[in-house]
Amino acid sequence: MMRKFLIPAAALFILLVIVAWMANMFEDKIEPELRTSAEHISANNFHKVEQVSYPLFESIPATIRAKQQTIISSRILARVVNVNVRAGDFVKKGDLLIELEKSDLQSRAAQAEEQIKAVTALRNEAETQFNRVQEMYQRQLVAVAELDRTKAQFESLNAKLAAAEQAYKEALTTVAFSQIVSPIDGRIVDRFAEPGDTASPGEKLMALYNPLSLRVEAQVREQLALSLTLGQSLEVAVPALDKIIPATIEELVPAANPGARSFLVKSMVDYDAKLLPGMFVRLMIPRGNETGILIPKHLVTQVGQLDIVWVYQDGELQKRIIRLGRHLADNQVVVLAGLQPGDKLSLLHHE
């Protein structure tokens, strides 16, 4: 009888323990407003919050693109024998990228060369015959018709020799097409062919770009775009890298997009190995000044989704949750709520 009630009681006890554990009843509690004595901290270890004027920017979605980029394709129909590079590789102008089958092309070049030799022999013989007949004609030993016949034969073979030499040059050029080299210094974006594939004329085999020619392209609304000038310095926010980089306007396309009522603005950026074509960035275009509170970014501590600073108040340090706005280039961050001018922030880190 006792055992009959013992099992349900044990199950109920285990259930209560699980509920208590999920409610964090076994962990130490921290008061919502933890205060720490600041008597040992000197006045030099505080940052005084002030309201300042700072430039206001309009953030325009933009894309990193390469000014110098190219698609590699074949000019002949041939089988791919070897691909010497992969996506991400850096290459120099003239480096061998792809090798195509060329045995049949070399055979045609050899045939064209032999044709030159054959026509040259006939042409030399015709030249000798023409010179002989011309000499006999001067002695009035042959008729003018014979002279014309040998002259025409000689000139015809001259034309055939020129055609054979041209055919040989074309054959050599076709053989050269089997060696596809890089037209620029750059980086391979992707390769679209593997050994054994058949390369067709015009079909893309590889893509590459010059990493030193990256720029930011953005569609800027017309009112804002008309205030920009060539050579103007701007800032570009790169969310993926959590950094802001400088840019210089290189090109303002003088025609608006009629659908979006915007102008295409192209800005050059300095080389950075982490910047890649296609990356999303934001072009920061100035549009006046704004007044607000700025604080150094390193004074902010992130706890989960919350941004916290330590404020000196009534002789104590107090944790305070703040709401942040955008980040500025000089490692400053805009505070939208949580601080007032005159507040003192601790320069020391507290956990």
Residue pairs with C-beta under 8 A, 6 or more apart in sequence:
20 26
33 318
33 319
34 318
34 319
35 316
35 317
35 318
36 316
36 317
36 350
37 315
37 316
37 317
38 312
38 315
38 316
38 317
38 346
39 315
41 312
41 317
41 346
41 348
45 346
45 347
45 348
46 312
46 344
46 345
46 346
46 347
47 295
47 296
47 299
47 344
47 345
47 346
47 347
48 342
48 343
48 344
48 345
49 293
49 295
49 335
49 339
49 340
49 341
49 342
49 343
49 344
49 345
50 293
50 341
51 291
51 292
51 293
51 341
52 291
52 292
52 293
52 294
53 289
53 290
53 291
54 289
54 290
54 291
54 292
54 294
54 328
54 332
54 334
55 286
55 288
55 289
55 290
56 286
56 287
56 288
56 289
56 290
57 235
57 284
57 285
57 286
57 287
57 326
58 224
58 284
58 285
58 287
59 237
59 282
59 283
59 284
59 326
60 218
60 219
60 220
60 224
60 282
60 283
60 284
60 285
61 218
61 280
61 282
61 283
62 216
62 217
62 218
62 236
62 280
62 281
62 282
62 283
63 216
63 217
63 218
63 278
63 279
63 280
63 281
64 214
64 215
64 216
64 269
64 275
64 276
64 277
64 278
64 279
64 281
65 214
65 215
65 216
65 217
65 277
65 278
66 209
66 210
66 211
66 213
66 214
66 215
66 277
67 210
67 213
67 214
67 215
67 266
67 268
68 184
68 186
68 209
68 210
68 213
69 186
69 189
69 207
69 208
69 209
69 210
69 213
69 277
70 183
70 184
70 186
70 207
70 208
70 209
71 204
71 206
71 207
72 97
72 98
72 180
72 182
72 183
72 204
72 205
72 206
72 207
72 208
73 199
73 201
73 202
73 203
73 204
73 205
74 98
74 100
74 177
74 180
74 199
74 200
74 201
74 202
74 203
74 205
75 177
75 201
76 100
76 105
76 174
76 177
76 178
76 199
76 201
77 198
77 199
77 200
77 201
78 100
78 101
78 102
78 105
78 178
78 198
78 199
79 100
79 101
79 196
79 197
79 198
79 199
80 98
80 99
80 100
80 101
80 193
80 194
80 195
80 196
80 197
80 198
80 199
80 205
81 99
81 100
81 101
81 195
82 98
82 99
82 195
83 97
83 98
83 99
83 191
83 193
83 194
83 195
83 206
84 95
84 96
84 97
84 98
84 99
85 91
85 95
85 97
85 188
85 191
85 206
86 188
86 191
87 188
87 189
87 190
87 191
88 187
88 188
89 187
89 188
90 186
90 187
90 188
91 97
91 182
91 185
91 186
91 187
91 188
91 208
92 182
92 185
93 181
93 182
93 183
93 184
93 185
94 181
94 182
95 181
95 182
96 179
96 180
96 181
97 180
97 181
97 182
97 206
98 180
98 193
98 199
98 205
98 206
99 178
99 179
99 180
100 177
100 178
100 179
100 180
100 199
101 178
102 175
102 178
102 179
105 171
105 174
105 175
105 177
105 178
106 175
108 171
108 174
109 168
109 171
109 172
109 174
109 175
111 171
112 164
112 167
112 168
112 170
112 171
113 168
115 164
115 167
115 168
116 161
116 164
116 165
116 168
119 157
119 160
119 161
119 164
120 161
122 157
122 160
123 154
123 157
123 158
123 160
123 161
126 150
126 153
126 154
126 156
126 157
127 154
129 150
129 153
129 154
130 150
130 151
130 153
130 154
133 142
133 146
133 147
133 150
134 147
134 150
134 151
136 142
137 144
137 146
137 147
180 205
182 208
184 208
184 210
185 210
185 212
186 208
186 209
186 210
186 211
187 208
187 209
187 210
187 211
188 206
188 207
188 208
189 207
189 208
189 209
189 277
190 206
190 207
191 205
191 206
192 204
192 205
192 206
192 207
193 199
193 205
193 206
199 205
209 277
211 271
211 273
211 275
212 271
214 268
214 269
214 271
214 275
214 277
215 247
215 250
215 266
215 267
215 268
215 269
216 236
216 247
216 266
216 267
216 269
216 281
216 283
217 264
217 265
217 266
217 267
218 264
218 265
218 267
218 283
219 257
219 260
219 262
219 263
219 264
219 265
220 228
220 262
220 263
220 264
220 265
220 283
220 285
221 260
221 261
221 262
222 256
222 261
222 262
222 263
224 285
224 287
225 252
225 262
225 263
225 265
226 263
227 287
228 249
228 252
228 265
228 285
229 249
229 252
230 249
230 250
230 251
230 252
231 248
231 249
232 248
232 249
233 246
233 247
233 248
234 246
234 247
234 248
234 249
234 267
234 283
234 284
234 285
234 286
235 244
235 245
235 246
235 247
235 284
235 329
236 244
236 245
236 246
236 247
236 267
236 269
236 281
236 282
236 283
236 284
237 243
237 244
237 281
237 282
237 284
237 327
238 244
238 245
238 275
238 279
238 281
239 280
239 281
239 282
240 279
240 280
241 274
241 275
244 284
244 327
244 328
244 329
245 269
245 270
245 272
245 275
246 269
246 270
247 267
247 268
247 269
247 283
248 267
248 268
249 265
249 266
249 267
250 266
250 267
250 268
251 265
251 266
252 263
252 264
252 265
252 266
253 263
253 264
253 265
253 266
254 263
255 263
256 262
256 263
257 263
257 264
265 283
267 283
269 275
292 325
292 334
292 335
292 336
293 334
293 335
293 339
293 341
294 328
294 332
294 333
294 334
294 335
295 309
295 332
295 333
295 335
295 339
295 345
296 331
296 332
296 333
297 327
297 331
297 332
297 333
298 331
299 309
299 345
299 346
299 347
300 307
300 308
300 309
300 322
300 324
300 333
301 307
301 308
301 309
301 349
301 350
301 351
302 308
306 321
307 321
307 322
307 323
307 324
308 319
308 320
308 321
308 322
309 319
309 320
309 322
309 338
309 339
309 345
309 346
310 317
310 318
310 319
310 320
310 345
310 346
310 348
310 350
311 317
311 318
311 319
311 320
311 339
311 343
311 344
311 345
311 346
312 318
312 343
312 344
312 345
312 346
313 343
313 344
317 346
317 350
319 350
320 338
320 339
321 338
322 335
322 336
322 337
322 338
322 339
323 335
323 336
323 337
323 338
324 333
324 334
324 335
324 336
325 333
325 334
325 335
325 336
326 333
326 334
327 333
327 334
328 334
339 345
